Amino acid sequence: MTNPWAVIIGPCYTRASLARVLRWTEQEVVDAAATLDLLELDTIEGKMLYPAFQIHDGQVIEGIKEVLEVLSTGTASRWTWAQWLNASVDDESDQQSPSAIEQLRAGHIDDVILDARHTAWSWSS
């Protein structure tokens, strides 16, 4: 049976594999996660995973820190943040709109931050 989170979040890096991709040390990965420069997910087994969707062409996607900071005001659940970032939703015309992470990749940082504010507000209500 497939873990539903694996389907929702997609592939993830370990700390070591992400450090290799970014050409960082593992401590730099830890520090970046602590300051929300990266999304880090803690598994039930105590392993730290880093969703691959936040990396593009060997770099952290621009705007991820700002979005994570906003989402953190609504819930502390990083798994919820990951789901919000990677899920596509149907828009008003029943067409699937790009996920927040796809919008960030396309450079629509301000739009994603605005959506994150609305979402964080609803989570905290």
N, CA and C atoms as a LAMMPS dump frame, in Angstrom:
ITEM: TIMESTEP
0
ITEM: NUMBER OF ATOMS
375
ITEM: BOX BOUNDS ff ff ff
-5.0000000000000000e+02 5.0000000000000000e+02
-5.0000000000000000e+02 5.0000000000000000e+02
-5.0000000000000000e+02 5.0000000000000000e+02
ITEM: ATOMS id mol type element x y z
1 1 1 N 0.844 -1.187 0
2 1 2 C 0 0 0
3 1 3 C 0.885 1.246 0
4 2 1 N 0.587 2.175 -0.87
5 2 2 C 1.367 3.395 -0.989
6 2 3 C 0.947 4.399 0.081
7 3 1 N 1.918 5.028 0.676
8 3 2 C 1.647 6.077 1.652
9 3 3 C 1.01 7.264 0.923
10 4 1 N -0.157 7.734 1.36
11 4 2 C -0.803 8.848 0.66
12 4 3 C 0.035 10.121 0.669
13 5 1 N 0.841 10.309 1.704
14 5 2 C 1.689 11.503 1.739
15 5 3 C 2.723 11.47 0.62
16 6 1 N 3.213 10.292 0.287
17 6 2 C 4.181 10.168 -0.801
18 6 3 C 3.575 10.614 -2.119
19 7 1 N 2.302 10.325 -2.314
20 7 2 C 1.609 10.746 -3.53
21 7 3 C 1.405 12.261 -3.525
22 8 1 N 1.01 12.803 -2.384
23 8 2 C 0.73 14.242 -2.274
24 8 3 C 2.006 15.071 -2.378
25 9 1 N 3.042 14.667 -1.679
26 9 2 C 4.277 15.449 -1.587
27 9 3 C 5.222 15.152 -2.744
28 10 1 N 5.239 13.925 -3.187
29 10 2 C 6.162 13.545 -4.246
30 10 3 C 7.512 13.157 -3.676
31 11 1 N 8.514 13.042 -4.545
32 11 2 C 9.828 12.603 -4.083
33 11 3 C 10.459 13.593 -3.111
34 12 1 N 11.291 13.053 -2.239
35 12 2 C 11.992 13.873 -1.25
36 12 3 C 13.473 13.526 -1.231
37 13 1 N 14.265 14.469 -0.789
38 13 2 C 15.689 14.262 -0.552
39 13 3 C 15.919 13.939 0.916
40 14 1 N 16.977 13.231 1.18
41 14 2 C 17.498 13.144 2.539
42 14 3 C 18.377 14.369 2.741
43 15 1 N 18.803 14.588 3.96
44 15 2 C 19.688 15.724 4.234
45 15 3 C 20.974 15.619 3.397
46 16 1 N 21.56 14.425 3.37
47 16 2 C 22.819 14.236 2.64
48 16 3 C 22.632 14.428 1.137
49 17 1 N 21.549 13.87 0.59
50 17 2 C 21.348 13.993 -0.858
51 17 3 C 21.032 15.436 -1.258
52 18 1 N 20.28 16.147 -0.421
53 18 2 C 19.998 17.545 -0.73
54 18 3 C 21.267 18.392 -0.64
55 19 1 N 22.09 18.122 0.346
56 19 2 C 23.363 18.845 0.466
57 19 3 C 24.198 18.657 -0.8
58 20 1 N 24.221 17.441 -1.341
59 20 2 C 24.969 17.194 -2.58
60 20 3 C 24.394 17.989 -3.744
61 21 1 N 23.069 17.978 -3.884
62 21 2 C 22.41 18.68 -4.994
63 21 3 C 22.679 20.181 -4.923
64 22 1 N 22.592 20.744 -3.726
65 22 2 C 22.774 22.189 -3.559
66 22 3 C 24.244 22.594 -3.431
67 23 1 N 25.111 21.584 -3.275
68 23 2 C 26.542 21.831 -3.037
69 23 3 C 26.743 22.607 -1.736
70 24 1 N 25.983 22.183 -0.737
71 24 2 C 26.052 22.734 0.612
72 24 3 C 26.584 21.642 1.529
73 25 1 N 26.901 22.046 2.752
74 25 2 C 27.174 21.053 3.785
75 25 3 C 25.832 20.624 4.386
76 26 1 N 25.852 19.49 5.077
77 26 2 C 24.631 19.06 5.752
78 26 3 C 24.216 20.072 6.818
79 27 1 N 25.185 20.707 7.465
80 27 2 C 24.856 21.724 8.468
81 27 3 C 24.173 22.927 7.822
82 28 1 N 24.564 23.287 6.619
83 28 2 C 23.882 24.386 5.921
84 28 3 C 22.438 24.025 5.609
85 29 1 N 22.188 22.766 5.298
86 29 2 C 20.808 22.314 5.081
87 29 3 C 20.013 22.424 6.376
88 30 1 N 20.582 21.964 7.473
89 30 2 C 19.927 22.055 8.785
90 30 3 C 19.62 23.514 9.122
91 31 1 N 20.596 24.378 8.931
92 31 2 C 20.418 25.799 9.242
93 31 3 C 19.345 26.431 8.356
94 32 1 N 19.337 26.085 7.069
95 32 2 C 18.345 26.636 6.145
96 32 3 C 16.936 26.189 6.531
97 33 1 N 16.803 24.95 6.961
98 33 2 C 15.492 24.463 7.399
99 33 3 C 15.036 25.184 8.669
100 34 1 N 15.967 25.442 9.571
101 34 2 C 15.629 26.116 10.832
102 34 3 C 15.143 27.542 10.606
103 35 1 N 15.63 28.178 9.547
104 35 2 C 15.237 29.565 9.256
105 35 3 C 14.166 29.644 8.172
106 36 1 N 13.607 28.487 7.81
107 36 2 C 12.559 28.372 6.784
108 36 3 C 13.035 28.761 5.388
109 37 1 N 14.33 28.684 5.16
110 37 2 C 14.836 28.852 3.802
111 37 3 C 14.57 27.591 2.983
112 38 1 N 14.261 26.506 3.662
113 38 2 C 13.919 25.212 3.066
114 38 3 C 12.801 24.587 3.872
115 39 1 N 11.982 23.799 3.214
116 39 2 C 10.954 23.025 3.908
117 39 3 C 11.528 21.675 4.296
118 40 1 N 11.49 21.388 5.577
119 40 2 C 11.965 20.126 6.131
120 40 3 C 10.776 19.42 6.768
121 41 1 N 10.645 18.125 6.482
122 41 2 C 9.558 17.324 7.033
123 41 3 C 10.125 16.236 7.925
124 42 1 N 9.568 16.117 9.109
125 42 2 C 9.99 15.117 10.086
126 42 3 C 9.029 13.933 9.989
127 43 1 N 9.567 12.765 9.681
128 43 2 C 8.715 11.584 9.553
129 43 3 C 8.436 10.97 10.914
130 44 1 N 7.484 10.065 10.952
131 44 2 C 7.147 9.372 12.193
132 44 3 C 8.328 8.55 12.7
133 45 1 N 9.214 8.164 11.786
134 45 2 C 10.414 7.416 12.162
135 45 3 C 11.545 8.325 12.625
136 46 1 N 11.311 9.636 12.608
137 46 2 C 12.328 10.587 13.029
138 46 3 C 13.324 10.967 11.943
139 47 1 N 13.04 10.603 10.705
140 47 2 C 13.904 10.986 9.583
141 47 3 C 13.489 12.35 9.07
142 48 1 N 14.469 13.12 8.658
143 48 2 C 14.185 14.42 8.069
144 48 3 C 14.215 14.29 6.547
145 49 1 N 13.158 14.766 5.916
146 49 2 C 13.045 14.729 4.462
147 49 3 C 12.824 16.14 3.932
148 50 1 N 13.216 16.34 2.689
149 50 2 C 13.142 17.65 2.048
150 50 3 C 12.469 17.468 0.694
151 51 1 N 11.225 17.962 0.546
152 51 2 C 10.512 17.756 -0.72
153 51 3 C 11.316 18.282 -1.914
154 52 1 N 11.399 17.437 -2.927
155 52 2 C 12.153 17.8 -4.128
156 52 3 C 11.493 18.951 -4.884
157 53 1 N 10.196 19.152 -4.697
158 53 2 C 9.515 20.203 -5.449
159 53 3 C 10.051 21.599 -5.169
160 54 1 N 10.758 21.785 -4.061
161 54 2 C 11.272 23.116 -3.717
162 54 3 C 12.632 23.413 -4.358
163 55 1 N 13.139 22.457 -5.129
164 55 2 C 14.433 22.608 -5.793
165 55 3 C 14.2 22.61 -7.302
166 56 1 N 14.847 23.535 -8
167 56 2 C 14.759 23.6 -9.461
168 56 3 C 16.124 23.983 -10.004
169 57 1 N 16.622 23.195 -10.904
170 57 2 C 17.948 23.435 -11.502
171 57 3 C 19.035 23.597 -10.448
172 58 1 N 18.975 22.766 -9.416
173 58 2 C 20.009 22.778 -8.391
174 58 3 C 19.971 23.961 -7.441
175 59 1 N 18.854 24.67 -7.417
176 59 2 C 18.692 25.839 -6.542
177 59 3 C 17.349 25.755 -5.808
178 60 1 N 17.304 26.373 -4.635
179 60 2 C 16.031 26.51 -3.915
180 60 3 C 15.188 27.514 -4.69
181 61 1 N 13.93 27.19 -4.882
182 61 2 C 13.035 28.074 -5.636
183 61 3 C 12.889 29.41 -4.927
184 62 1 N 13.025 30.468 -5.688
185 62 2 C 12.9 31.813 -5.135
186 62 3 C 11.502 32.021 -4.561
187 63 1 N 11.446 32.622 -3.379
188 63 2 C 10.178 32.937 -2.735
189 63 3 C 9.724 31.906 -1.712
190 64 1 N 10.388 30.753 -1.668
191 64 2 C 9.93 29.702 -0.749
192 64 3 C 10.002 30.164 0.703
193 65 1 N 11.05 30.875 1.076
194 65 2 C 11.191 31.338 2.458
195 65 3 C 10.026 32.24 2.849
196 66 1 N 9.709 33.199 2.007
197 66 2 C 8.628 34.138 2.315
198 66 3 C 7.298 33.409 2.466
199 67 1 N 7.051 32.446 1.587
200 67 2 C 5.803 31.688 1.642
201 67 3 C 5.743 30.831 2.904
202 68 1 N 6.841 30.157 3.238
203 68 2 C 6.855 29.334 4.447
204 68 3 C 6.654 30.189 5.699
205 69 1 N 7.244 31.366 5.722
206 69 2 C 7.048 32.252 6.879
207 69 3 C 5.577 32.622 7.037
208 70 1 N 4.909 32.905 5.924
209 70 2 C 3.483 33.25 5.987
210 70 3 C 2.663 32.037 6.426
211 71 1 N 2.91 30.878 5.814
212 71 2 C 2.149 29.676 6.171
213 71 3 C 2.322 29.319 7.645
214 72 1 N 3.492 29.602 8.196
215 72 2 C 3.75 29.269 9.606
216 72 3 C 2.876 30.061 10.56
217 73 1 N 2.304 31.158 10.105
218 73 2 C 1.412 31.939 10.963
219 73 3 C 0.036 31.286 11.093
220 74 1 N -0.27 30.321 10.207
221 74 2 C -1.574 29.66 10.246
222 74 3 C -1.565 28.318 10.922
223 75 1 N -0.472 27.579 10.78
224 75 2 C -0.33 26.263 11.407
225 75 3 C 1.153 25.927 11.49
226 76 1 N 1.501 25.157 12.482
227 76 2 C 2.887 24.715 12.633
228 76 3 C 3.156 23.428 11.845
229 77 1 N 2.128 22.85 11.243
230 77 2 C 2.261 21.575 10.538
231 77 3 C 2.959 21.753 9.189
232 78 1 N 4.212 21.349 9.141
233 78 2 C 4.978 21.467 7.894
234 78 3 C 4.44 20.519 6.828
235 79 1 N 3.833 19.416 7.238
236 79 2 C 3.206 18.516 6.263
237 79 3 C 2.027 19.215 5.587
238 80 1 N 1.306 20.032 6.339
239 80 2 C 0.203 20.803 5.761
240 80 3 C 0.747 21.833 4.782
241 81 1 N 1.857 22.482 5.142
242 81 2 C 2.479 23.45 4.217
243 81 3 C 2.861 22.755 2.917
244 82 1 N 3.465 21.573 3.038
245 82 2 C 3.909 20.835 1.848
246 82 3 C 2.722 20.479 0.956
247 83 1 N 1.648 20.042 1.58
248 83 2 C 0.455 19.711 0.806
249 83 3 C -0.074 20.953 0.09
250 84 1 N -0.149 22.066 0.79
251 84 2 C -0.643 23.303 0.192
252 84 3 C 0.243 23.737 -0.979
253 85 1 N 1.535 23.638 -0.809
254 85 2 C 2.462 24.05 -1.867
255 85 3 C 2.357 23.181 -3.117
256 86 1 N 2.149 21.891 -2.948
257 86 2 C 2.263 20.966 -4.077
258 86 3 C 0.934 20.531 -4.682
259 87 1 N -0.171 20.872 -4.048
260 87 2 C -1.477 20.421 -4.541
261 87 3 C -2.022 21.373 -5.599
262 88 1 N -2.523 20.793 -6.68
263 88 2 C -3.25 21.579 -7.681
264 88 3 C -4.724 21.544 -7.307
265 89 1 N -5.391 22.643 -7.516
266 89 2 C -6.82 22.709 -7.197
267 89 3 C -7.585 23.165 -8.428
268 90 1 N -8.87 22.831 -8.454
269 90 2 C -9.716 23.283 -9.55
270 90 3 C -10.074 24.743 -9.332
271 91 1 N -10.004 25.53 -10.405
272 91 2 C -10.392 26.936 -10.293
273 91 3 C -11.887 27.082 -10.581
274 92 1 N -12.338 28.312 -10.715
275 92 2 C -13.762 28.583 -10.897
276 92 3 C -14.317 27.957 -12.172
277 93 1 N -13.482 27.723 -13.172
278 93 2 C -13.947 27.161 -14.44
279 93 3 C -13.754 25.645 -14.506
280 94 1 N -13.537 25.02 -13.343
281 94 2 C -13.312 23.574 -13.242
282 94 3 C -12.056 23.107 -13.961
283 95 1 N -11.149 24.019 -14.224
284 95 2 C -9.842 23.682 -14.785
285 95 3 C -8.853 23.564 -13.628
286 96 1 N -7.903 22.659 -13.774
287 96 2 C -6.907 22.514 -12.715
288 96 3 C -5.9 23.66 -12.832
289 97 1 N -5.801 24.426 -11.753
290 97 2 C -4.864 25.548 -11.749
291 97 3 C -3.494 25.068 -11.277
292 98 1 N -2.45 25.81 -11.612
293 98 2 C -1.11 25.403 -11.176
294 98 3 C -1.008 25.419 -9.654
295 99 1 N -0.205 24.512 -9.132
296 99 2 C 0.037 24.487 -7.687
297 99 3 C 0.824 25.728 -7.289
298 100 1 N 0.858 25.992 -6.009
299 100 2 C 1.621 27.143 -5.513
300 100 3 C 3.095 27.016 -5.892
301 101 1 N 3.642 25.821 -5.809
302 101 2 C 5.06 25.645 -6.13
303 101 3 C 5.298 25.877 -7.617
304 102 1 N 4.364 25.46 -8.467
305 102 2 C 4.487 25.731 -9.906
306 102 3 C 4.42 27.233 -10.173
307 103 1 N 3.571 27.923 -9.43
308 103 2 C 3.48 29.376 -9.585
309 103 3 C 4.77 30.056 -9.139
310 104 1 N 5.375 29.572 -8.047
311 104 2 C 6.661 30.124 -7.615
312 104 3 C 7.727 29.904 -8.682
313 105 1 N 7.769 28.694 -9.241
314 105 2 C 8.736 28.398 -10.304
315 105 3 C 8.569 29.353 -11.479
316 106 1 N 7.328 29.755 -11.749
317 106 2 C 7.032 30.659 -12.858
318 106 3 C 7.275 32.126 -12.493
319 107 1 N 7.681 32.386 -11.24
320 107 2 C 7.998 33.753 -10.838
321 107 3 C 6.853 34.552 -10.257
322 108 1 N 5.738 33.923 -9.967
323 108 2 C 4.56 34.626 -9.431
324 108 3 C 4.6 34.673 -7.906
325 109 1 N 5.669 35.178 -7.375
326 109 2 C 5.911 35.16 -5.929
327 109 3 C 4.853 35.947 -5.167
328 110 1 N 4.559 37.162 -5.607
329 110 2 C 3.581 37.993 -4.894
330 110 3 C 2.203 37.344 -4.854
331 111 1 N 1.792 36.715 -5.951
332 111 2 C 0.49 36.04 -5.983
333 111 3 C 0.446 34.877 -4.992
334 112 1 N 1.535 34.121 -4.931
335 112 2 C 1.578 32.974 -4.019
336 112 3 C 1.592 33.449 -2.571
337 113 1 N 2.321 34.513 -2.285
338 113 2 C 2.342 35.058 -0.923
339 113 3 C 0.947 35.528 -0.518
340 114 1 N 0.247 36.174 -1.424
341 114 2 C -1.119 36.617 -1.132
342 114 3 C -2.027 35.419 -0.852
343 115 1 N -1.94 34.39 -1.691
344 115 2 C -2.731 33.174 -1.451
345 115 3 C -2.354 32.533 -0.12
346 116 1 N -1.064 32.525 0.199
347 116 2 C -0.597 31.946 1.466
348 116 3 C -1.166 32.723 2.653
349 117 1 N -1.239 34.04 2.532
350 117 2 C -1.829 34.856 3.621
351 117 3 C -3.285 34.472 3.864
352 118 1 N -4.031 34.341 2.775
353 118 2 C -5.444 33.959 2.907
354 118 3 C -5.577 32.569 3.53
355 119 1 N -4.749 31.654 3.075
356 119 2 C -4.804 30.291 3.588
357 119 3 C -4.397 30.236 5.052
358 120 1 N -3.315 30.908 5.416
359 120 2 C -2.851 30.92 6.806
360 120 3 C -3.913 31.515 7.708
361 121 1 N -4.572 32.546 7.241
362 121 2 C -5.642 33.157 8.034
363 121 3 C -6.763 32.151 8.271
364 122 1 N -7.142 31.41 7.214
365 122 2 C -8.234 30.44 7.385
366 122 3 C -7.81 29.284 8.297
367 123 1 N -6.553 28.877 8.227
368 123 2 C -6.082 27.817 9.117
369 123 3 C -6.124 28.251 10.572
370 124 1 N -5.837 29.509 10.809
371 124 2 C -5.759 29.986 12.203
372 124 3 C -7.111 30.404 12.768
373 125 1 N -8.138 30.449 11.94
374 125 2 C -9.467 30.882 12.398
375 125 3 C -10.203 29.777 13.111
